Amino acid sequence: MSVYNPIPSMIGDWGGGTKTKNIPIQRVIEDPVFKKSHQSYFIQLADAVAYALLKREVTPTRHVKKYGIDKMFERNLAGVCYLSASRFDPLGIVRK
């Protein structure tokens, strides 16, 4: 779709008798189709963020400490938090 994306004309032709026009897509965020997480990097990223936040909030296990997952949220994600989302949390995390 980023190279060849033929779009049919809604009125029958694009002018000059052309029924389709190549309009390549420049930015694709994600397909609007439900997928399993192993098929989507965006879902995997959301899962990783949620897991990092969860492990920040609970007592870390030995394995969580070993890989530093309990500190991953602050190191990697705190800088992109929208602080105004919640006035009750210093990182703007909405909890309810």
C-alpha positions as CSV (number, residue, x, y, z in Angstrom):
1,M,0.0,0.0,0.0
2,S,3.0,2.3,0.4
3,V,4.0,1.8,-3.2
4,Y,0.9,0.6,-5.1
5,N,-2.6,1.4,-3.7
6,P,-5.1,1.7,-6.5
7,I,-8.2,3.6,-5.4
8,P,-11.4,3.3,-7.5
9,S,-13.2,6.5,-8.3
10,M,-16.4,7.0,-6.4
11,I,-18.1,8.5,-9.5
12,G,-16.8,6.0,-12.0
13,D,-13.6,7.7,-13.3
14,W,-10.8,10.0,-12.2
15,G,-10.8,11.9,-15.5
16,G,-9.4,10.9,-18.8
17,G,-11.2,7.5,-18.6
18,T,-9.1,6.2,-15.7
19,K,-11.1,4.1,-13.3
20,T,-8.5,3.9,-10.5
21,K,-5.8,6.2,-9.2
22,N,-2.6,5.1,-7.4
23,I,-2.7,7.0,-4.1
24,P,0.1,5.4,-1.9
25,I,-0.3,5.6,1.8
26,Q,2.4,7.6,3.6
27,R,1.6,6.7,7.2
28,V,-0.1,3.5,8.4
29,I,-0.7,3.3,12.2
30,E,-2.3,-0.1,12.3
31,D,-4.8,-2.2,10.5
32,P,-8.4,-1.6,11.8
33,V,-8.7,-5.4,12.3
34,F,-8.6,-7.2,15.6
35,K,-5.4,-9.2,16.0
36,K,-3.6,-11.3,18.5
37,S,-0.8,-9.6,20.3
38,H,1.9,-11.7,18.6
39,Q,0.8,-10.3,15.2
40,S,1.0,-6.6,16.2
41,Y,3.9,-4.6,17.4
42,F,1.5,-1.9,18.7
43,I,-0.3,-4.4,20.9
44,Q,3.0,-5.8,22.1
45,L,4.1,-2.3,23.0
46,A,0.9,-1.6,24.9
47,D,1.3,-4.9,26.7
48,A,4.9,-4.0,27.6
49,V,3.9,-0.6,28.9
50,A,1.1,-2.0,31.0
51,Y,3.4,-4.8,32.4
52,A,6.1,-2.3,33.3
53,L,3.6,-0.1,35.1
54,L,2.2,-3.1,37.0
55,K,5.6,-4.3,38.1
56,R,6.4,-0.7,39.2
57,E,3.4,-0.8,41.5
58,V,3.7,-4.3,43.2
59,T,6.6,-5.9,45.1
60,P,9.0,-7.2,42.5
61,T,9.9,-10.9,42.3
62,R,13.4,-12.2,42.0
63,H,13.0,-12.5,38.2
64,V,11.5,-9.0,37.8
65,K,14.5,-7.5,39.8
66,K,17.0,-9.5,37.8
67,Y,15.9,-7.9,34.5
68,G,15.1,-4.5,36.1
69,I,11.5,-4.6,34.9
70,D,10.4,-2.8,38.1
71,K,12.5,0.2,37.1
72,M,11.7,0.0,33.3
73,F,8.8,2.4,33.5
74,E,10.7,5.3,35.0
75,R,13.8,4.7,32.8
76,N,12.0,4.4,29.5
77,L,8.4,5.8,29.8
78,A,8.2,8.5,32.4
79,G,9.5,11.1,30.0
80,V,6.6,10.6,27.6
81,C,3.8,10.6,30.2
82,Y,1.1,13.2,29.8
83,L,1.3,14.7,33.2
84,S,-2.0,16.7,32.9
85,A,-4.1,13.5,32.4
86,S,-4.4,13.1,36.2
87,R,-3.8,15.6,39.0
88,F,-3.8,12.7,41.5
89,D,-0.6,11.0,40.1
90,P,2.8,12.7,39.5
91,L,3.2,10.9,36.2
92,G,-0.4,11.6,35.1
93,I,-1.5,8.0,35.3
94,V,-5.2,7.6,35.3
95,R,-6.0,4.9,37.8
96,K,-9.8,4.6,37.7
